[in-house]
Amino acid sequence: MPNKTMKQIADYLGCPKIRVYRYIKSNHINETYQNGNTLYYDETTAEQIVSALKNEIEQPETLQNVSETIQERNETLQETVLKQLEIMQSQLIEKDKQLAEKDKQIEALTTTLNAAQETQQQLAAALTAAQALHAGTLQQRLTHDNSSADENEKHQSLFKRLFRRKSY
């Protein structure tokens, strides 16, 4: 590679001339000679510039590959998350169905419980009425038995009334 200008080096690398200029200035590289406003660099210096800038140019390609890999991973993660969301949504739908079924069971059990409580109240009322009837019947019998005993005592002779046996 004979002496090259900044423009020739930039064209060879396929990068802007300003990039070559900045590299030369930041690394304090001196030209071999100058012809008017054009600076020329010898073969060794030109190869050094080309080598260094090639590495800088290739790094963005590596970064691009890394970026593409990251993007692929993001897409994979998105797909995974979407699948998990679909699964969770179907599970929620199933749980909603189960809850609706449980609500129906609770409603049926509540109705049955209310009917049982009403039956219990009716039975308690019937039992109270039966107890009252039974108490009335007992009262009548006692009254009847007492009046019969009084009548029997009246019909007994005086002797029997006086000397009647007492049971101990």
C-alpha positions in Angstrom: 0.0 0.0 0.0 1.8 3.2 -1.1 1.2 6.6 0.5 -2.4 7.2 1.1 -4.6 10.2 1.9 -7.3 10.3 4.6 -10.0 10.0 1.8 -8.4 6.9 0.4 -8.1 5.2 3.8 -11.8 6.1 4.5 -12.9 4.8 1.1 -10.9 1.6 1.7 -12.6 1.1 5.1 -16.0 2.2 3.9 -16.4 4.8 6.6 -16.6 8.6 6.7 -13.5 10.6 6.3 -14.1 12.5 9.5 -13.8 9.2 11.4 -10.3 8.7 10.0 -9.4 12.3 10.8 -10.6 12.0 14.4 -8.6 8.8 14.9 -5.4 10.4 13.5 -5.8 13.5 15.7 -6.7 11.6 18.9 -3.7 9.3 18.4 -1.3 12.1 17.4 -0.3 10.5 14.1 1.9 12.6 11.9 1.6 12.6 8.1 4.6 11.5 5.9 4.3 14.6 3.7 1.8 17.3 2.6 0.9 18.4 -0.9 -1.1 21.5 -0.7 -3.9 20.8 1.8 -3.7 17.1 1.2 -2.0 15.0 3.9 -0.2 11.7 2.9 0.6 8.8 5.2 3.2 6.2 4.5 2.3 2.5 4.0 3.0 1.4 7.6 1.1 4.3 9.2 -1.8 3.7 6.7 -1.9 0.0 7.7 -1.9 0.9 11.4 -4.8 3.3 10.9 -6.7 0.7 8.7 -6.1 -2.0 11.3 -7.3 0.1 14.3 -10.3 1.4 12.5 -11.3 -2.0 11.2 -11.5 -3.2 14.8 -13.7 -0.2 15.7 -15.9 -0.8 12.7 -16.3 -4.6 13.4 -17.3 -3.9 17.0 -20.6 -2.4 16.0 -21.3 -5.5 14.0 -20.6 -7.6 17.1 -22.9 -5.2 19.0 -25.5 -5.7 16.3 -25.2 -9.5 16.7 -25.6 -9.1 20.4 -28.5 -6.8 19.9 -30.1 -9.4 17.6 -29.5 -12.1 20.1 -31.1 -10.0 22.8 -34.0 -9.2 20.6 -34.5 -13.0 19.8 -34.4 -13.7 23.6 -37.0 -11.0 24.2 -39.3 -12.4 21.5 -38.9 -15.9 23.1 -39.7 -14.5 26.5 -42.7 -12.6 25.2 -44.0 -15.8 23.6 -43.4 -17.7 26.8 -45.2 -15.0 28.9 -48.1 -15.0 26.4 -48.5 -18.7 26.7 -48.4 -18.5 30.5 -51.0 -15.8 30.3 -53.2 -18.0 28.1 -52.9 -20.9 30.5 -53.7 -18.6 33.5 -56.6 -17.2 31.7 -58.0 -20.6 31.0 -57.5 -21.6 34.6 -59.3 -18.5 35.7 -62.3 -19.4 33.5 -62.3 -22.9 35.0 -62.2 -21.4 38.5 -65.1 -19.1 37.6 -67.1 -22.1 36.5 -66.3 -24.0 39.7 -67.3 -20.9 41.8 -70.6 -20.7 40.0 -71.2 -24.3 40.7 -70.4 -23.9 44.3 -72.7 -20.9 44.5 -75.5 -23.1 43.2 -74.7 -25.7 45.8 -74.7 -23.1 48.5 -78.0 -21.8 47.3 -79.6 -25.3 47.3 -78.2 -26.1 50.8 -79.5 -22.7 52.1 -83.0 -23.5 50.7 -82.8 -27.0 52.3 -81.7 -25.5 55.6 -84.5 -22.9 55.6 -87.0 -25.7 54.9 -85.6 -27.8 57.8 -85.8 -24.8 60.1 -89.4 -24.2 59.1 -90.2 -27.8 59.7 -88.5 -27.7 63.1 -90.6 -24.6 64.0 -93.8 -26.4 63.0 -92.8 -29.5 65.0 -92.1 -27.4 68.0 -95.5 -25.7 67.7 -97.2 -29.1 67.3 -95.3 -30.5 70.3 -96.3 -27.5 72.4 -99.9 -28.0 71.3 -99.7 -31.7 72.1 -98.3 -31.0 75.5 -101.0 -28.6 76.3 -103.7 -31.1 75.1 -102.1 -33.8 77.2 -101.9 -31.5 80.3 -105.6 -30.7 79.8 -106.4 -34.4 79.5 -104.5 -35.2 82.7 -106.3 -32.3 84.5 -109.6 -33.7 83.4 -108.7 -37.2 84.6 -107.5 -35.9 88.0 -110.7 -33.9 88.4 -112.8 -36.8 87.3 -110.9 -39.2 89.6 -111.2 -36.8 92.6 -114.9 -36.4 92.0 -115.4 -40.2 91.7 -113.5 -40.7 94.9 -115.7 -38.2 96.7 -118.8 -39.9 95.4 -117.5 -43.3 96.4 -116.8 -41.9 99.9 -120.4 -40.6 100.1 -121.8 -44.0 99.2 -119.8 -45.8 101.7 -121.4 -46.5 105.0 -120.5 -44.6 108.0 -118.8 -47.6 109.5 -116.6 -48.0 106.5 -115.7 -44.4 106.4 -114.7 -44.4 110.0 -112.8 -47.6 110.0 -111.3 -47.7 106.6 -107.9 -49.0 106.2 -105.1 -46.7 105.6 -102.2 -47.8 103.4 -98.7 -47.1 104.5 
